[in-house]
Amino acid sequence: MKSLFKYVALFLTLGVATAYSQAEDLAPNSFYNANYAYILNMKNNSYIKCNVDTNGIEAYTCVTYRPTNESGQPLLSSPDSLAFYGKYAYISNFKSNAITKCLYDADGIESSSCYNVKPVDGSGALLNSASGISFNGNYAYMVNQIESDYVQCSINNDQLNPNDCSLYTPKDESGNLLLTDPMQVKFNNNYAYFDNLNGKSAFTKCQTNEHGIVVNSCKNFSLPYILGSTSALAFNGKQAYFASVDLQTNLILSRCAVESHGIDAGSCIELKMNAVSGTSLPTALNFNNGYVYMTIVGVNMATLKSTGSYLQCQTSESGIRLQSCFSYTSPIFQVPTGIEFSPN
């Protein structure tokens, strides 16, 4: 499967076996701020909708949806990332390079309302290996993972305008590419951050202004205790977290301080989680009201068959409580590549 190769390739390169520790039951929080969690399944072109309560995701409520067009053809094609803006949910598709746009309301995403659009400029379609999708200010952003660039589209009438988009390729002073297989872009205050699945740099940091990302401000940063690659990132208050793997069969979380000048790479510390058998790669990281969630793709190296799960951990003011983490595995996940929570 071509779209799965982007994950399997890293496993083959690293030759690692990573996983996470399971622990005690979670204590409930006093409230929650999302009605539903959505997990994308790249393998069977679907999204999974789960209820969320004070204990986090209610795994037994998860249901699979496969939006189709009027002819009954699937709209999703290796879905990779999901974001909400205005009255719509937007899903990037790694294989078809389309964005699936769906209405959503208090009952969640309206699967029957979905349709596909393709961001373009005067030269034609701009997406190629479409990965992370995100919104910031007056713009929407999509990452081209294999091409190591990104697309920026304007927002009109509270909707992504696919006909007003531009392609950008951040480079250093010597003309070298800064992005190396980026999987997503996240925003915090006046900065944009790309994670880099391959290469020597853990993340790329760029300034933003009213016109979007300032492409000539982008710089790469490394974390000395990992291989250089990161595959997921998220912010929680004044902390940033990166997920990655290393050569010692460990799944690693990196916790960094967020200062006025953005992420302080010098402040980052390594948070290792206990390894068990299996080969795994974190694909998405997200915080929601007292919990952090990580989607994980596992691969059997003998058969190259994939398994999927999500990890859920409690959080506190000091950070993630690693001893509280537990995992949930289900056949419906298969290749989970994104997790997002619907706004209220």
C-alpha positions as CSV (number, residue, x, y, z in Angstrom):
1,M,0.0,0.0,0.0
2,K,1.7,3.1,-1.2
3,S,0.3,5.5,1.5
4,L,1.4,3.1,4.3
5,F,4.9,3.1,2.9
6,K,5.7,6.5,4.4
7,Y,5.4,4.9,7.9
8,V,6.9,1.5,7.0
9,A,9.9,3.1,5.4
10,L,10.9,4.7,8.7
11,F,10.6,1.4,10.5
12,L,12.8,-0.3,8.0
13,T,15.4,2.5,8.3
14,L,15.5,2.5,12.1
15,G,14.9,-1.2,12.7
16,V,13.3,-0.3,16.0
17,A,10.7,-2.0,18.2
18,T,8.8,0.6,20.3
19,A,5.8,0.7,22.5
20,Y,4.5,2.0,25.8
21,S,3.6,1.0,29.3
22,Q,0.1,0.2,30.4
23,A,-0.9,1.4,33.9
24,E,-3.7,2.0,36.4
25,D,-7.2,3.2,35.6
26,L,-7.7,6.9,35.1
27,A,-9.4,9.2,37.7
28,P,-12.2,11.2,36.2
29,N,-11.9,15.0,35.5
30,S,-14.6,17.4,36.6
31,F,-15.7,18.4,33.1
32,Y,-14.9,18.0,29.5
33,N,-14.9,20.3,26.5
34,A,-15.5,18.2,23.4
35,N,-18.5,16.1,22.5
36,Y,-16.7,13.8,20.0
37,A,-13.2,12.6,19.1
38,Y,-12.4,11.7,15.5
39,I,-9.7,9.3,14.5
40,L,-8.7,8.8,10.8
41,N,-8.1,5.4,9.4
42,M,-5.8,5.6,6.4
43,K,-6.1,1.9,5.5
44,N,-9.8,1.7,4.8
45,N,-10.5,5.3,3.9
46,S,-12.7,6.2,6.8
47,Y,-13.0,8.3,9.9
48,I,-14.0,7.0,13.3
49,K,-16.3,9.0,15.6
50,C,-16.1,8.3,19.4
51,N,-18.0,9.9,22.3
52,V,-16.0,11.8,24.9
53,D,-16.9,12.0,28.5
54,T,-15.2,13.0,31.8
55,N,-12.9,10.0,31.6
56,G,-11.8,10.7,28.0
57,I,-12.7,8.8,24.9
58,E,-15.4,6.2,25.4
59,A,-13.8,3.5,23.1
60,Y,-16.9,1.3,23.1
61,T,-18.9,4.1,21.3
62,C,-16.5,4.4,18.3
63,V,-18.2,4.0,14.9
64,T,-16.7,4.0,11.5
65,Y,-17.9,6.3,8.7
66,R,-17.0,6.2,5.0
67,P,-18.3,9.3,3.1
68,T,-19.1,8.8,-0.5
69,N,-20.1,11.0,-3.5
70,E,-23.3,10.8,-5.4
71,S,-22.0,7.8,-7.4
72,G,-21.2,5.9,-4.3
73,Q,-17.5,6.3,-4.7
74,P,-15.4,6.9,-1.5
75,L,-14.4,10.5,-0.9
76,L,-11.5,9.7,1.5
77,S,-8.3,8.4,0.0
78,S,-5.7,7.6,2.6
79,P,-7.0,10.3,5.0
80,D,-4.1,11.8,7.0
81,S,-5.3,14.8,9.0
82,L,-8.4,16.6,10.2
83,A,-9.2,20.1,11.3
84,F,-12.3,22.1,12.1
85,Y,-13.0,25.7,11.0
86,G,-16.2,27.6,11.0
87,K,-19.1,25.2,10.3
88,Y,-16.9,22.7,8.5
89,A,-14.5,19.8,9.1
90,Y,-11.6,19.4,6.6
91,I,-9.8,16.2,6.0
92,S,-6.5,16.0,3.9
93,N,-6.1,12.9,1.7
94,F,-2.6,11.6,1.2
95,K,-3.4,9.6,-2.0
96,S,-5.9,11.6,-3.9
97,N,-4.4,15.0,-2.8
98,A,-7.9,16.3,-2.3
99,I,-9.4,18.0,0.8
100,T,-12.7,16.5,2.0
101,K,-15.0,19.2,3.3
102,C,-18.0,18.3,5.5
103,L,-20.5,20.2,7.6
104,Y,-20.6,19.6,11.3
105,D,-23.0,20.5,14.1
106,A,-23.8,19.5,17.6
107,D,-24.3,15.9,16.4
108,G,-20.9,15.8,14.8
109,I,-19.7,15.6,11.2
110,E,-22.5,15.2,8.7
111,S,-21.1,12.4,6.5
112,S,-23.7,12.9,3.8
113,S,-22.7,16.5,3.3
114,C,-19.0,15.8,2.4
115,Y,-17.4,16.6,-0.9
116,N,-13.9,17.0,-2.2
117,V,-12.0,20.1,-3.3
118,K,-8.5,20.6,-4.6
119,P,-6.4,23.7,-3.8
120,V,-5.1,25.3,-7.0
121,D,-3.2,28.3,-8.2
122,G,-2.7,29.5,-11.8
123,S,-0.5,26.5,-12.6
124,G,-2.9,23.9,-11.4
125,A,-3.3,21.5,-8.4
126,L,-0.9,22.1,-5.6
127,L,-1.1,19.1,-3.3
128,N,1.1,16.1,-3.7
129,S,1.2,13.7,-0.7
130,A,-1.2,15.9,1.3
131,S,-0.6,15.4,5.0
132,G,-1.3,17.8,7.9
133,I,-4.1,20.4,7.6
134,S,-4.3,23.3,10.0
135,F,-5.9,26.8,10.2
136,N,-4.3,30.0,11.6
137,G,-5.6,33.5,11.3
138,N,-7.0,34.1,7.8
139,Y,-5.3,31.1,6.2
140,A,-5.5,27.3,5.9
141,Y,-2.3,25.3,5.6
142,M,-1.6,21.8,4.1
143,V,1.7,20.0,4.1
144,N,3.1,18.0,1.1
145,Q,5.0,15.4,2.9
146,I,7.0,13.8,0.1
147,E,7.6,17.2,-1.7
148,S,8.7,18.8,1.6
149,D,6.7,22.0,1.1
150,Y,3.4,23.4,2.1
151,V,0.3,25.1,0.6
152,Q,-1.3,28.2,2.0
153,C,-4.9,29.0,1.1
154,S,-7.0,32.1,2.0
155,I,-10.2,31.9,4.0
156,N,-13.4,33.5,2.6
157,N,-16.8,33.6,4.3
158,D,-15.4,31.4,7.1
159,Q,-14.4,28.7,4.5
160,L,-11.2,27.5,2.9
161,N,-11.0,29.0,-0.6
162,P,-9.4,26.3,-2.8
163,N,-9.0,28.7,-5.7
164,D,-6.8,31.2,-3.8
165,C,-3.8,29.1,-2.8
166,S,0.0,29.3,-3.1
167,L,2.9,26.8,-2.7
168,Y,5.9,27.5,-0.5
169,T,9.2,25.7,-0.1
170,P,11.3,26.9,2.9
171,K,15.0,26.8,2.3
172,D,18.1,27.9,4.2
173,E,20.6,30.5,3.1
174,S,22.4,27.9,0.9
175,G,19.3,26.9,-0.9
176,N,18.8,23.6,1.0
177,L,15.4,22.3,1.8
178,L,14.4,22.9,5.5
179,L,11.4,20.6,5.6
180,T,12.2,16.8,5.4
181,D,9.0,14.8,5.0
182,P,6.9,17.0,7.2
183,M,3.8,15.4,8.5
184,Q,2.0,18.4,10.0
185,V,2.1,22.1,10.8
186,K,1.0,23.5,14.1
187,F,0.7,27.1,15.3
188,N,1.3,28.7,18.6
189,N,1.3,32.5,19.2
190,N,3.3,34.1,16.4
191,Y,5.1,30.9,15.2
192,A,4.4,27.9,12.9
193,Y,6.1,24.6,13.5
194,F,6.6,21.7,11.1
195,D,7.6,18.2,12.4
196,N,10.2,16.4,10.2
197,L,9.7,12.7,9.8
198,N,13.2,12.3,8.2
199,G,16.4,14.2,8.3
200,K,18.6,15.7,11.0
201,S,16.2,18.3,12.3
202,A,13.4,17.5,14.7
203,F,11.3,20.5,13.7
204,T,11.2,23.7,11.6
205,K,10.1,26.9,13.2
206,C,8.8,29.9,11.2
207,Q,7.5,33.3,12.1
208,T,3.9,34.3,11.2
209,N,2.2,37.6,10.5
210,E,-1.0,38.9,9.0
211,H,0.0,37.5,5.6
212,G,0.6,34.0,6.9
213,I,3.9,32.1,7.4
214,V,7.0,34.2,6.8
215,V,8.8,31.6,4.7
216,N,12.3,33.3,4.8
217,S,12.2,33.3,8.6
218,C,12.1,29.5,8.9
219,K,14.9,27.7,10.7
220,N,15.6,24.1,11.7
221,F,16.2,22.8,15.3
222,S,17.5,19.5,16.5
223,L,17.0,17.5,19.7
224,P,20.3,15.8,20.6
225,Y,18.8,12.7,22.2
226,I,16.7,11.5,19.2
227,L,17.6,10.6,15.7
228,G,16.4,13.9,14.4
229,S,13.0,12.8,13.1
230,T,9.7,13.6,14.9
231,S,6.3,12.4,13.7
232,A,3.8,14.3,15.9
233,L,3.6,17.5,17.9
234,A,1.1,19.4,20.0
235,F,0.9,22.3,22.5
236,N,-0.5,22.3,26.0
237,G,-0.3,25.7,27.7
238,K,3.3,26.8,27.9
239,Q,4.6,23.4,27.0
240,A,5.2,21.8,23.6
241,Y,5.5,18.0,23.0
242,F,7.1,16.1,20.2
243,A,6.7,12.3,19.6
244,S,9.4,10.2,18.1
245,V,11.2,6.9,18.2
246,D,14.8,6.0,18.9
247,L,17.2,3.1,18.3
248,Q,16.8,1.6,21.8
249,T,13.3,0.4,21.3
250,N,11.7,3.4,23.0
251,L,8.8,5.6,22.2
252,I,10.0,9.1,23.2
253,L,8.1,12.2,24.1
254,S,10.1,15.5,24.2
255,R,8.7,18.2,26.4
256,C,9.9,21.8,25.7
257,A,9.1,25.1,27.2
258,V,7.3,27.7,25.1
259,E,8.6,31.2,25.6
260,S,7.9,34.6,24.1
261,H,10.2,33.7,21.2
262,G,8.5,30.3,20.7
263,I,9.7,26.8,21.5
264,D,13.0,26.9,23.4
265,A,14.8,23.9,21.9
266,G,17.5,24.2,24.7
267,S,14.8,23.5,27.3
268,C,13.6,20.2,25.8
269,I,13.8,17.1,27.9
270,E,13.4,13.5,27.0
271,L,10.5,11.5,28.4
272,K,11.0,7.8,27.7
273,M,8.1,5.3,27.9
274,N,8.7,1.6,28.7
275,A,9.3,-0.5,25.6
276,V,7.6,-3.8,24.8
277,S,7.6,-6.0,21.8
278,G,6.3,-4.5,18.5
279,T,7.3,-1.9,16.0
280,S,5.3,1.3,16.4
281,L,5.3,4.9,15.2
282,P,3.3,7.8,16.7
283,T,1.3,9.5,14.0
284,A,-0.7,12.2,15.8
285,L,-0.7,13.9,19.2
286,N,-3.5,16.0,20.7
287,F,-4.6,17.4,24.1
288,N,-8.2,17.6,25.3
289,N,-9.2,18.7,28.7
290,G,-7.0,16.9,31.1
291,Y,-5.8,14.1,28.8
292,V,-3.3,13.7,26.0
293,Y,-3.9,11.3,23.1
294,M,-1.5,9.7,20.7
295,T,-2.4,7.6,17.6
296,I,0.0,4.8,16.9
297,V,0.6,2.6,13.9
298,G,2.2,-0.7,14.6
299,V,3.8,-2.9,11.9
300,N,4.6,-6.6,11.9
301,M,8.0,-6.6,10.2
302,A,7.6,-10.2,9.0
303,T,4.3,-9.6,7.2
304,L,4.2,-5.7,7.0
305,K,0.6,-5.9,8.3
306,S,-0.4,-2.9,10.3
307,T,-2.2,-2.6,13.6
308,G,-3.6,0.6,15.2
309,S,-4.1,1.9,18.6
310,Y,-4.4,5.1,20.6
311,L,-2.6,6.0,23.8
312,Q,-4.4,8.0,26.5
313,C,-2.7,9.7,29.5
314,Q,-3.7,12.1,32.2
315,T,-2.1,15.6,32.2
316,S,-1.5,18.0,35.0
317,E,0.0,21.5,35.4
318,S,3.5,19.9,35.4
319,G,2.9,17.9,32.2
320,I,1.9,14.4,31.1
321,R,1.5,11.8,33.9
322,L,3.3,8.9,32.2
323,Q,2.3,6.4,34.9
324,S,-1.4,7.0,34.0
325,C,-1.1,6.0,30.4
326,F,-3.0,3.1,28.9
327,S,-3.6,2.0,25.3
328,Y,-6.6,0.9,23.4
329,T,-6.3,-1.3,20.3
330,S,-9.2,-2.2,18.0
331,P,-9.4,-3.7,14.5
332,I,-11.3,-0.6,13.3
333,F,-8.3,1.6,13.8
334,Q,-5.8,-0.3,11.5
335,V,-3.7,2.7,10.4
336,P,-4.8,5.6,12.6
337,T,-3.2,8.8,11.2
338,G,-4.9,11.6,13.0
339,I,-7.0,12.5,16.0
340,E,-9.0,15.6,16.5
341,F,-11.7,16.8,18.9
342,S,-14.8,18.6,17.7
343,P,-15.3,22.2,19.0
344,N,-18.5,22.8,21.1
